[in-house]
Amino acid sequence: MKFGFLPDLPMPVSGLALFGVIVLAGLIGGRLASLGGWLPRITGYIAIGMLFGASGLSLLSPEMLGLGRVFVDIALGLILFELGRHLDWHWALRERWLLLTGVLESLLSFLLPFFVLVYLGHPKLLSAGVAALGIATGPAVILLVVRELGAEGQVTRRLLALTAMNNVVAIVAFTVLWAALHYEHQAGLALRVLHPLYLLGGSVLLGLAMHLLTVTLAFWVGKQRSSQFILHAGILAFAIGAAQSLHLSVPLTLLALGIMSRNLDRRYRIVPVEFGHVSHLFYVLLFVVVGATLRVDQFGGLGIAFLAFVVARLTGKMLGVLVFARRARMSWRQALLLGLALFPMAAPALAMSFSVGDFYPEFGNRLAALMVGAVAALDLVGPVVTRLALRSLGEHNPDKVLD
């Protein structure tokens, strides 16, 4: 007798079930991490992901994680858009020392790791790629720790602005390096020039187009927060999909959209939307998936080059903040803690390093090999460092702590 009503074995993985498993796993990990009072929930999300992923029980297979890719893309889109909205150009221009701090901090975060890696024997172009990606501070870590602590104040605002600035600089710097990469591999002049221009100009123009669409639809739907929430969700999903289809930079597109929505909406048609618990849900998904993709053997190759890179990068960020600290009306202690809070490294940098492999697999593999270990280690340590720095600054607010 055939029981056609029973499911086939092995049962296919349901995307909705996977969504639920990841969310519940993250909830458990975050709660366990927060019990001690000194670990951020992000550490719990990553740790539970590692437990369920390739480094642990292998319950989340690569195929299952591939199904969860759409959730990760949405999470990164929300993070980068929200980060872009924290960069107020009018305020930054009035606070010119903050702008100079961002420029110097980004420059030193590139130059010091670059020279250290070259000194240790790594090729110049490879060192430049790692150093360029290392400029970026992890936006997801910063935003989630700030929200978790309810942090607000002068230094927290500068932390968010600097994070947005150096992410923009990192993306632009890495995109410009495409020209040197094409030259190194003897590509034609047209490819050397047009590819970086297409990535930079096309991503910014797409961000502008999405902004204009947002403003137009915002005027039509009105200022009801519920309607504008749906509008923003649709625009972000559309922007991510369009950037992927056009082979543009998703991070730059979303950052540009966030910055423009903050600074170009002169008639205030766009209502600032708080994604709140919805964005936190996708943050959980992001970090559990990140943890599940990490492998313990990725840490085995971390040696003197990794330690030198981390020290040089952190030194660059702290020096960049300290030089103009007094001009920016910060004490030396505040500047030191601000530089320390910039410690986490951006996970999107890993995706950017993988994109190189589509053109030049050998170079892409070497770049990814260096980046995977660095991002893996800094994703684990970075949230703890940022949390300690923000608590030491005294700008955390228990009344606004994420519940």
ABEGO torsion letter per residue (X at the ends): XBBAABBBOBBBBBAAAAAAAAAAAAAAAAAAAAAAGABBAAAAAAAAAAAABAABAGABBAAAAAAAAAAAAAAAAAAAAAAAAABBAAAAAABAAAAAAAAAAAAAAAAAAAAAAAAAGBBAAAAAAAAAAAABBBAAAAAAAAAAAGBBEAAAAAAAAAAAAAAAAAAAAAAAAAAAAAAAAGBBAAAAAAAAAAAAAAAAAAAAAAAAAAAAAAAAAEABAAAAAAAAAAAAAAAAAAAAAAGBBAAAAAAAAAAAAAAABAAGABBBBBAEAAAAAAAAAAAAAAAAABBAAAAAABBAAAAAAAAAAAAAAAAAAAAAAAAAGBBAAAAAAAAAAAABBBAAAAAAAAAAAAABAAAAAAAAAAAAAAAAAAAAAAAAAAAAAAAAAGABBAAABBX
